[in-house]
Amino acid sequence: MSRSLTPVNRVGVEERAAALGRRSIKTTAKREGIRLATSMIDLTTLEGSDTPGKVRHLCAKAVCPDPSRPELPSCAAVCVYPSLVGVAAAALEGSGVAVASVATGFPAGQTSLKVKVDETREAVAAGASEIDMVISRDAYLRGDDRTVAREIEAVKEACGSAHLKVILETAELPTYAHVRHASELAIAAGADVIKTSTGKASSGATPGVVLVMLEVVRDHFERTGRVVGVKAAGGVSTTKAALHMLVLVKETLGDEWLTPDRFRIGASSLLNDLLMQYAKLDGGHYGRAEDFSKE
């Protein structure tokens, strides 16, 4: 099926994204940035070896990232596979930290629509208030936008009151024009949040990809007044990379988008780096990696 893509200037996007990443961030702003980035994390474990014990440990860390520094906020959410949603929901009850579940045959999305919808309903019933779904890249790359939109709409309906994050898996999209188009398609079909990646692909939330997605959200908001969030996931593992994301958000969408309701970072190892860098700002030296739990 034919589709018309609006061209995106690749060089222009990458130059702007890189220039914003070169901004110097002073100590006070860096401390604030680390606290803000911490509050935006979807602390994630998506491994075949995940256990209830590991998820409970992760939940405790999301609620209180560093007991010795109570000024650090909780993370935004804990993200797990559907089978462990009940464990996470029990561990996080009353904490203010959300339970997010991947669904729809994550990470490949190669299941039937019925299975995708059933899996979503089960995750919500078990206590998930956020669903991270994958689009059918097979359908998208064939040019079958109707199937992609129909699946998003069906999963959105199955979410009920849960928020829907739609994963584009940008590493599998050929150009920034496709990233822009897929973002627009997901938003039109009802996405509450558009998300870069599963974290399982070769690349994820590159600054260029995130900038293109932020610009789509900005254009949509200016046109309709509807707020859509963005989640950067895959490869954001250092404080420097996280602060770069915050600069991209601020410069594209303004301070009102610098909240966990509107911007998230999906990560597993990032939190430890943020805690180490914060400890360095406090005491003038890096914390040792072994002082921070690995989970």
KOLMI-507432 format. One record per residue: residue number from 1; x, y, z of N, C-alpha, C in turn. Coordinates in steps of 0.05 Angstrom, whole numbers, plus 5000, padded with zeros to 4 digits. Layout:
# residues N
ATOM   pos   n_px   n_py   n_pz   ca_px   ca_py   ca_pz   c_px   c_py   c_pz
ATOM   NUM      X      Y      Z       X       Y       Z      X      Y      Z
...
//
This chain:
# residues 295
ATOM   pos   n_px   n_py   n_pz   ca_px   ca_py   ca_pz   c_px   c_py   c_pz
ATOM     1   5017   4976   5000    5000    5000    5000   5018   5025   5000
ATOM     2   5009   5045   4985    5026    5068    4983   5020   5087   5006
ATOM     3   5040   5101   5015    5036    5122    5036   5055   5145   5028
ATOM     4   5046   5169   5034    5064    5192    5029   5077   5201   5055
ATOM     5   5104   5201   5054    5119    5208    5078   5128   5237   5075
ATOM     6   5125   5253   5096    5136    5280    5096   5167   5278   5100
ATOM     7   5182   5289   5082    5212    5286    5084   5221   5299   5110
ATOM     8   5242   5287   5122    5255    5298    5146   5284   5301   5140
ATOM     9   5295   5325   5145    5323    5331    5139   5341   5317   5160
ATOM    10   5353   5294   5152    5369    5278    5171   5392   5293   5183
ATOM    11   5407   5307   5166    5430    5322    5175   5422   5344   5195
ATOM    12   5400   5358   5188    5390    5379    5205   5382   5369   5232
ATOM    13   5368   5346   5233    5359    5334    5258   5383   5327   5275
ATOM    14   5403   5313   5263    5425    5303    5278   5443   5326   5288
ATOM    15   5446   5347   5272    5462    5370    5280   5448   5384   5304
ATOM    16   5422   5388   5302    5408    5402    5324   5409   5385   5350
ATOM    17   5404   5359   5347    5405    5341    5370   5433   5341   5383
ATOM    18   5453   5340   5366    5481    5340    5377   5488   5366   5390
ATOM    19   5479   5388   5378    5485    5415    5390   5472   5418   5417
ATOM    20   5448   5408   5420    5435    5409    5446   5449   5392   5467
ATOM    21   5461   5371   5458    5476    5353    5476   5502   5365   5486
ATOM    22   5511   5386   5472    5537    5398    5481   5533   5420   5501
ATOM    23   5508   5426   5509    5503    5446    5529   5518   5439   5555
ATOM    24   5531   5458   5566    5545    5454    5592   5524   5456   5614
ATOM    25   5524   5437   5632    5505    5437    5655   5520   5441   5681
ATOM    26   5515   5463   5694    5530    5469    5719   5520   5452   5742
ATOM    27   5535   5452   5764    5531    5434    5786   5502   5435   5797
ATOM    28   5492   5459   5803    5465    5461    5815   5445   5450   5796
ATOM    29   5447   5457   5770    5428    5448    5750   5431   5417   5746
ATOM    30   5456   5408   5749    5461    5379    5745   5447   5363   5768
ATOM    31   5449   5374   5792    5436    5361    5815   5406   5360   5811
ATOM    32   5394   5382   5802    5366    5383    5797   5359   5364   5774
ATOM    33   5376   5364   5753    5371    5346    5730   5371   5317   5738
ATOM    34   5390   5309   5756    5391    5281    5765   5366   5274   5780
ATOM    35   5356   5292   5797    5332    5287    5812   5308   5284   5793
ATOM    36   5307   5302   5773    5285    5301    5754   5286   5276   5737
ATOM    37   5310   5269   5728    5312    5244    5712   5304   5220   5728
ATOM    38   5312   5219   5753    5304    5197    5771   5274   5194   5772
ATOM    39   5260   5217   5774    5231    5216    5777   5217   5208   5752
ATOM    40   5232   5208   5729    5220    5201    5703   5226   5172   5695
ATOM    41   5241   5157   5711    5249    5130    5702   5226   5110   5705
ATOM    42   5222   5094   5684    5208    5069    5686   5229   5048   5691
ATOM    43   5232   5041   5717    5253    5021    5724   5244   4994   5714
ATOM    44   5261   4982   5698    5252    4960    5680   5268   4935   5684
ATOM    45   5254   4912   5686    5267    4886    5682   5250   4869   5664
ATOM    46   5262   4861   5642    5247    4846    5621   5266   4823   5611
ATOM    47   5271   4805   5630    5288    4782    5624   5273   4756   5628
ATOM    48   5281   4736   5613    5269    4710    5617   5274   4698   5645
ATOM    49   5295   4709   5658    5303    4699    5685   5291   4714   5708
ATOM    50   5273   4734   5702    5260    4750    5723   5245   4732   5743
ATOM    51   5248   4739   5768    5234    4724    5789   5218   4743   5807
ATOM    52   5199   4733   5822    5184    4751    5841   5203   4766   5860
ATOM    53   5224   4752   5869    5243    4765    5887   5258   4788   5874
ATOM    54   5266   4784   5849    5279    4806    5835   5261   4830   5831
ATOM    55   5236   4824   5824    5216    4846    5820   5211   4861   5846
ATOM    56   5208   4846   5868    5204    4860    5894   5227   4878   5901
ATOM    57   5251   4868   5896    5275    4884    5901   5275   4910   5884
ATOM    58   5268   4906   5859    5267    4929    5840   5246   4949   5849
ATOM    59   5224   4939   5859    5202    4957    5868   5212   4974   5892
ATOM    60   5225   4960   5910    5235    4975    5934   5255   4997   5926
ATOM    61   5271   4991   5906    5291    5011    5897   5276   5034   5882
ATOM    62   5255   5028   5867    5241    5049    5853   5227   5068   5873
ATOM    63   5217   5057   5895    5204    5073    5915   5224   5091   5930
ATOM    64   5247   5079   5936    5268    5094    5951   5295   5088   5939
ATOM    65   5302   5103   5918    5327    5097    5903   5352   5097   5920
ATOM    66   5354   5114   5940    5378    5116    5957   5369   5124   5985
ATOM    67   5367   5105   6004    5357    5112    6031   5374   5133   6045
ATOM    68   5399   5136   6037    5416    5155    6050   5412   5184   6039
ATOM    69   5396   5186   6017    5391    5212    6005   5361   5215   6001
ATOM    70   5346   5220   6022    5317    5221    6021   5305   5242   6002
ATOM    71   5322   5262   5995    5312    5283    5976   5309   5272   5948
ATOM    72   5321   5249   5942    5317    5238    5915   5289   5226   5913
ATOM    73   5275   5233   5891    5247    5224    5888   5245   5194   5881
ATOM    74   5221   5183   5884    5216    5156    5873   5217   5157   5843
ATOM    75   5221   5133   5831    5218    5131    5802   5189   5133   5794
ATOM    76   5184   5136   5769    5156    5139    5759   5141   5113   5760
ATOM    77   5154   5091   5751    5141    5066    5748   5161   5043   5749
ATOM    78   5151   5019   5753    5166    4995    5749   5153   4980   5726
ATOM    79   5170   4971   5707    5160    4958    5683   5169   4929   5682
ATOM    80   5149   4911   5679    5155    4882    5680   5138   4868   5659
ATOM    81   5143   4842   5657    5126    4825    5640   5099   4820   5654
ATOM    82   5078   4814   5638    5051    4811    5649   5050   4791   5672
ATOM    83   5065   4769   5671    5063    4749    5691   5072   4758   5719
ATOM    84   5087   4781   5720    5098    4791    5745   5084   4817   5754
ATOM    85   5063   4824   5740    5048    4849    5747   5037   4847   5775
ATOM    86   5025   4824   5782    5013    4821    5808   5033   4825   5831
ATOM    87   5057   4814   5827    5079    4817    5847   5086   4847   5850
ATOM    88   5089   4860   5827    5096    4889    5828   5074   4905   5840
ATOM    89   5049   4899   5833    5026    4915    5844   5025   4912   5874
ATOM    90   5030   4888   5885    5029    4884    5914   5052   4900   5927
ATOM    91   5075   4899   5915    5099    4912    5926   5097   4942   5926
ATOM    92   5083   4953   5906    5082    4982    5902   5057   4995   5913
ATOM    93   5039   4979   5924    5013    4989    5933   5017   5013   5952
ATOM    94   5003   5035   5946    5004    5059    5963   5029   5076   5961
ATOM    95   5048   5068   5943    5074    5082    5941   5073   5106   5923
ATOM    96   5053   5107   5904    5053    5127    5884   5069   5120   5859
ATOM    97   5084   5097   5860    5099    5088    5837   5080   5070   5821
ATOM    98   5078   5075   5795    5060    5060    5778   5070   5033   5770
ATOM    99   5052   5015   5763    5059    4989    5752   5055   4990   5722
ATOM   100   5076   4986   5707    5074    4985    5678   5080   4956   5669
ATOM   101   5065   4947   5649    5069    4920    5638   5073   4922   5608
ATOM   102   5093   4908   5597    5094    4905    5568   5072   4885   5561
ATOM   103   5064   4887   5536    5042    4869    5527   5043   4867   5497
ATOM   104   5024   4853   5485    5021    4849    5456   5044   4834   5444
ATOM   105   5053   4813   5458    5074    4796    5446   5101   4809   5446
ATOM   106   5106   4825   5466    5132    4839    5468   5155   4819   5468
ATOM   107   5178   4824   5454    5184    4848    5439   5178   4847   5409
ATOM   108   5172   4824   5398    5169    4822    5369   5141   4830   5360
ATOM   109   5121   4827   5377    5093    4833    5369   5081   4813   5349
ATOM   110   5093   4790   5348    5084    4770    5328   5063   4751   5339
ATOM   111   5041   4762   5350    5019    4746    5359   4993   4757   5347
ATOM   112   4972   4742   5349    4947    4751    5337   4935   4774   5353
ATOM   113   4917   4789   5341    4905    4811    5355   4889   4802   5379
ATOM   114   4877   4778   5378    4862    4768    5401   4881   4763   5424
ATOM   115   4904   4752   5419    4923    4746    5440   4933   4773   5452
ATOM   116   4938   4793   5434    4947    4819    5444   4927   4832   5462
ATOM   117   4902   4831   5454    4881    4844    5470   4877   4829   5497
ATOM   118   4877   4802   5496    4874    4786    5520   4897   4791   5540
ATOM   119   4921   4792   5529    4944    4797    5546   4943   4824   5560
ATOM   120   4933   4844   5545    4930    4871    5556   4910   4871   5578
ATOM   121   4887   4858   5573    4865    4858    5593   4875   4843   5619
ATOM   122   4890   4822   5615    4900    4807    5638   4920   4824   5655
ATOM   123   4937   4838   5641    4957    4855    5655   4943   4877   5671
ATOM   124   4922   4890   5659    4907    4911    5673   4892   4899   5697
ATOM   125   4880   4875   5693    4865    4862    5715   4884   4855   5738
ATOM   126   4909   4849   5732    4929    4842    5752   4940   4866   5767
ATOM   127   4934   4890   5757    4943    4914    5771   4960   4934   5756
ATOM   128   4963   4930   5729    4979    4949    5714   4962   4974   5708
ATOM   129   4974   4997   5713    4960    5022    5706   4972   5034   5680
ATOM   130   4993   5021   5669    5005    5030    5644   5012   5005   5628
ATOM   131   5007   5007   5602    5013    4985    5584   5032   4995   5562
ATOM   132   5054   4980   5559    5073    4986    5538   5070   4966   5515
ATOM   133   5056   4973   5494    5051    4955    5472   5071   4959   5449
ATOM   134   5075   4939   5433    5092    4942    5409   5074   4942   5384
ATOM   135   5080   4960   5365    5065    4959    5340   5074   4935   5324
ATOM   136   5057   4927   5306    5064    4906    5287   5083   4918   5266
ATOM   137   5109   4914   5270    5128    4925    5250   5125   4911   5224
ATOM   138   5117   4886   5224    5113    4872    5199   5092   4886   5182
ATOM   139   5069   4893   5195    5048    4907    5180   5058   4935   5172
ATOM   140   5072   4949   5191    5080    4976    5185   5100   4977   5161
ATOM   141   5119   4959   5161    5139    4959    5140   5127   4950   5113
ATOM   142   5105   4936   5114    5090    4929    5089   5074   4952   5079
ATOM   143   5072   4973   5095    5055    4996    5087   5026   4994   5095
ATOM   144   5020   4974   5113    4993    4969    5121   4986   4986   5146
ATOM   145   4983   5012   5142    4978    5029    5165   4951   5023   5178
ATOM   146   4932   5013   5163    4905    5008    5174   4907   4986   5195
ATOM   147   4922   4965   5190    4925    4944    5210   4939   4954   5235
ATOM   148   4960   4970   5231    4974    4981    5254   4955   4998   5271
ATOM   149   4940   5015   5259    4922    5033    5273   4900   5016   5287
ATOM   150   4889   4996   5273    4868    4980    5285   4877   4965   5310
ATOM   151   4902   4955   5309    4913    4941    5333   4916   4961   5356
ATOM   152   4927   4984   5351    4930    5004    5372   4903   5011   5384
ATOM   153   4883   5016   5367    4856    5023    5377   4845   5000   5394
ATOM   154   4849   4976   5386    4838    4953    5401   4852   4950   5428
ATOM   155   4877   4954   5428    4892    4952    5453   4885   4975   5472
ATOM   156   4882   4999   5460    4874    5022    5476   4847   5017   5490
ATOM   157   4829   5005   5475    4803    4999    5487   4806   4978   5509
ATOM   158   4823   4958   5505    4828    4938    5526   4841   4949   5551
ATOM   159   4855   4972   5548    4868    4984    5571   4849   4995   5591
ATOM   160   4825   5002   5582    4806    5015    5601   4818   5041   5610
ATOM   161   4822   5044   5637    4832    5069    5647   4863   5070   5647
ATOM   162   4876   5048   5640    4905    5047    5640   4916   5063   5617
ATOM   163   4939   5076   5621    4952    5092    5600   4966   5073   5580
ATOM   164   4965   5081   5555    4977    5065    5534   5002   5078   5522
ATOM   165   5025   5064   5525    5049    5073    5512   5054   5055   5487
ATOM   166   5058   5067   5464    5061    5052    5439   5090   5053   5430
ATOM   167   5102   5029   5429    5130    5026    5422   5133   5023   5391
ATOM   168   5149   5041   5380    5153    5041    5351   5176   5023   5342
ATOM   169   5193   5016   5359    5218    5002    5352   5233   5016   5329
ATOM   170   5243   5040   5335    5253    5057    5315   5278   5046   5301
ATOM   171   5292   5028   5314    5316    5016    5300   5308   5001   5275
ATOM   172   5282   4992   5274    5273    4977    5251   5259   4995   5230
ATOM   173   5257   5021   5235    5245    5039    5216   5267   5052   5199
ATOM   174   5264   5052   5173    5286    5059    5155   5297   5088   5157
ATOM   175   5279   5107   5162    5287    5135    5161   5273   5151   5183
ATOM   176   5283   5176   5187    5269    5194    5205   5240   5200   5195
ATOM   177   5237   5200   5169    5210    5205    5158   5191   5183   5168
ATOM   178   5201   5158   5169    5184    5136    5179   5179   5139   5209
ATOM   179   5199   5148   5224    5195    5153    5253   5174   5174   5257
ATOM   180   5175   5195   5241    5155    5216    5243   5127   5205   5236
ATOM   181   5125   5191   5214    5099    5180    5205   5088   5160   5225
ATOM   182   5105   5142   5235    5095    5122    5255   5086   5135   5281
ATOM   183   5100   5156   5288    5092    5172    5312   5064   5184   5308
ATOM   184   5060   5196   5285    5034    5208    5279   5012   5187   5278
ATOM   185   5018   5164   5266    4999    5143    5264   4991   5133   5292
ATOM   186   5010   5129   5310    5005    5120    5337   4988   5140   5352
ATOM   187   4994   5165   5349    4979    5186    5364   4950   5187   5354
ATOM   188   4947   5186   5327    4920    5187    5316   4903   5163   5325
ATOM   189   4917   5140   5330    4902    5116    5338   4896   5115   5368
ATOM   190   4907   5135   5383    4900    5136    5411   4922   5133   5431
ATOM   191   4947   5132   5423    4969    5130    5442   4969   5153   5462
ATOM   192   4973   5146   5487    4977    5167    5508   5006   5175   5508
ATOM   193   5023   5157   5501    5052    5161    5501   5064   5147   5477
ATOM   194   5083   5159   5462    5097    5145    5441   5125   5139   5452
ATOM   195   5134   5114   5447    5159    5104    5459   5178   5095   5437
ATOM   196   5203   5100   5441    5223    5094    5419   5225   5064   5414
ATOM   197   5231   5049   5435    5242    5022    5430   5234   5002   5452
ATOM   198   5239   4977   5445    5235    4956    5465   5259   4953   5483
ATOM   199   5282   4963   5475    5307    4959    5489   5320   4933   5481
ATOM   200   5307   4918   5463    5319    4893    5454   5331   4895   5426
ATOM   201   5329   4918   5413    5339    4922    5386   5368   4932   5386
ATOM   202   5379   4935   5362    5407    4943    5360   5412   4972   5370
ATOM   203   5392   4989   5367    5394    5016    5377   5367   5024   5388
ATOM   204   5367   5046   5403    5342    5054    5415   5337   5083   5414
ATOM   205   5338   5096   5437    5331    5124    5439   5355   5142   5432
ATOM   206   5362   5142   5406    5383    5160    5397   5372   5189   5399
ATOM   207   5390   5209   5403    5380    5236    5405   5364   5245   5381
ATOM   208   5372   5237   5357    5358    5245    5333   5329   5234   5332
ATOM   209   5327   5208   5339    5300    5196    5339   5282   5209   5360
ATOM   210   5293   5214   5384    5277    5227    5405   5269   5255   5397
ATOM   211   5287   5270   5384    5280    5297    5375   5257   5296   5355
ATOM   212   5258   5278   5335    5237    5276    5315   5210   5270   5329
ATOM   213   5210   5252   5349    5185    5245    5363   5175   5268   5380
ATOM   214   5193   5283   5393    5185    5306    5408   5172   5327   5390
ATOM   215   5183   5330   5366    5173    5350    5347   5145   5342   5338
ATOM   216   5140   5316   5334    5113    5307    5327   5093   5314   5349
ATOM   217   5101   5309   5374    5084    5315    5397   5079   5345   5399
ATOM   218   5099   5361   5394    5096    5390    5395   5076   5399   5373
ATOM   219   5080   5389   5349    5063    5397    5327   5034   5388   5332
ATOM   220   5030   5364   5343    5003    5354    5349   4990   5372   5371
ATOM   221   5006   5379   5391    4995    5395    5413   4987   5423   5402
ATOM   222   5004   5434   5385    4998    5461    5374   4972   5460   5357
ATOM   223   4968   5437   5344    4946    5435    5325   4920   5428   5340
ATOM   224   4922   5412   5361    4897    5400    5374   4894   5407   5403
ATOM   225   4916   5415   5416    4914    5420    5445   4916   5394   5462
ATOM   226   4919   5371   5449    4921    5346    5463   4950   5339   5471
ATOM   227   4953   5333   5497    4980    5326    5507   4985   5297   5502
ATOM   228   5008   5291   5489    5017    5263    5486   5046   5262   5498
ATOM   229   5051   5241   5513    5078    5238    5525   5097   5224   5506
ATOM   230   5123   5225   5514    5144    5211    5500   5160   5194   5520
ATOM   231   5167   5170   5512    5184    5153    5529   5209   5145   5512
ATOM   232   5232   5153   5523    5258    5145    5510   5267   5120   5524
ATOM   233   5270   5098   5508    5279    5073    5520   5299   5060   5501
ATOM   234   5319   5047   5513    5339    5033    5497   5364   5050   5494
ATOM   235   5384   5044   5510    5410    5058    5507   5414   5082   5524
ATOM   236   5394   5091   5539    5397    5114    5557   5407   5103   5584
ATOM   237   5433   5099   5586    5444    5085    5609   5463   5102   5626
ATOM   238   5469   5127   5617    5487    5144    5632   5473   5170   5639
ATOM   239   5483   5183   5660    5473    5209    5668   5475   5229   5646
ATOM   240   5497   5229   5632    5501    5248    5609   5479   5244   5588
ATOM   241   5473   5219   5581    5453    5213    5561   5425   5222   5571
ATOM   242   5420   5217   5597    5394    5225    5608   5390   5255   5608
ATOM   243   5411   5270   5616    5410    5299    5617   5407   5310   5589
ATOM   244   5419   5297   5569    5416    5305    5541   5386   5303   5533
ATOM   245   5373   5281   5542    5345    5278    5536   5328   5301   5548
ATOM   246   5335   5309   5572    5320    5330    5586   5323   5357   5571
ATOM   247   5348   5361   5560    5352    5386    5545   5336   5385   5519
ATOM   248   5335   5362   5506    5319    5360    5481   5289   5366   5487
ATOM   249   5279   5355   5509    5251    5360    5517   5246   5390   5522
ATOM   250   5264   5401   5539    5260    5429    5546   5261   5448   5522
ATOM   251   5280   5443   5504    5283    5461    5481   5261   5457   5460
ATOM   252   5249   5433   5459    5228    5427    5439   5200   5433   5449
ATOM   253   5195   5426   5474    5168    5427    5485   5165   5446   5509
ATOM   254   5187   5455   5520    5186    5473    5543   5185   5459   5570
ATOM   255   5186   5475   5591    5188    5464    5618   5163   5448   5626
ATOM   256   5140   5454   5614    5116    5440    5623   5117   5410   5615
ATOM   257   5135   5403   5597    5137    5375    5589   5158   5360   5606
ATOM   258   5172   5375   5624    5192    5363    5641   5179   5352   5666
ATOM   259   5160   5333   5663    5147    5320    5685   5143   5291   5678
ATOM   260   5142   5274   5699    5139    5245    5693   5113   5238   5679
ATOM   261   5093   5256   5680    5068    5252    5666   5072   5254   5636
ATOM   262   5092   5269   5628    5095    5275    5599   5121   5264   5587
ATOM   263   5141   5257   5603    5166    5246    5593   5176   5225   5611
ATOM   264   5183   5202   5599    5194    5179    5614   5220   5170   5601
ATOM   265   5236   5157   5618    5260    5144    5608   5258   5115   5617
ATOM   266   5258   5097   5598    5257    5068    5605   5285   5058   5608
ATOM   267   5292   5047   5632    5320    5040    5637   5322   5019   5659
ATOM   268   5344   5005   5658    5350    4986    5680   5376   4995   5694
ATOM   269   5397   5002   5679    5422    5009    5691   5426   5039   5696
ATOM   270   5409   5056   5684    5412    5085    5687   5411   5094   5716
ATOM   271   5392   5083   5732    5389    5093    5759   5414   5092   5775
ATOM   272   5429   5070   5773    5455    5067    5788   5474   5089   5780
ATOM   273   5475   5096   5754    5494    5117    5745   5485   5144   5756
ATOM   274   5459   5149   5756    5449    5175    5767   5456   5177   5797
ATOM   275   5453   5155   5812    5459    5155    5840   5489   5159   5845
ATOM   276   5505   5147   5829    5534    5151    5831   5543   5179   5825
ATOM   277   5531   5191   5804    5538    5218    5797   5528   5238   5819
ATOM   278   5505   5232   5830    5494    5249    5851   5512   5248   5876
ATOM   279   5521   5224   5882    5539    5221    5905   5565   5237   5900
ATOM   280   5574   5237   5876    5598    5252    5869   5594   5282   5873
ATOM   281   5571   5292   5865    5565    5321    5869   5564   5328   5899
ATOM   282   5553   5309   5915    5551    5313    5944   5578   5313   5957
ATOM   283   5595   5293   5950    5619    5289    5965   5645   5294   5950
ATOM   284   5642   5302   5924    5666    5307    5908   5679   5282   5898
ATOM   285   5667   5259   5902    5679    5234    5890   5656   5216   5882
ATOM   286   5663   5199   5863    5643    5180    5853   5637   5159   5875
ATOM   287   5612   5151   5877    5607    5127    5893   5618   5104   5878
ATOM   288   5624   5082   5893    5634    5058    5879   5610   5042   5869
ATOM   289   5614   5031   5846    5592    5016    5833   5581   4995   5852
ATOM   290   5600   4982   5869    5591    4960    5886   5574   4970   5909
ATOM   291   5574   4997   5914    5557    5008    5935   5527   5009   5927
ATOM   292   5522   5006   5901    5495    5008    5891   5485   4981   5882
ATOM   293   5461   4974   5890    5451    4947    5883   5450   4944   5852
ATOM   294   5455   4921   5843    5456    4916    5814   5428   4913   5802
ATOM   295   5409   4906   5818    5382    4900    5807   5369   4925   5798
//
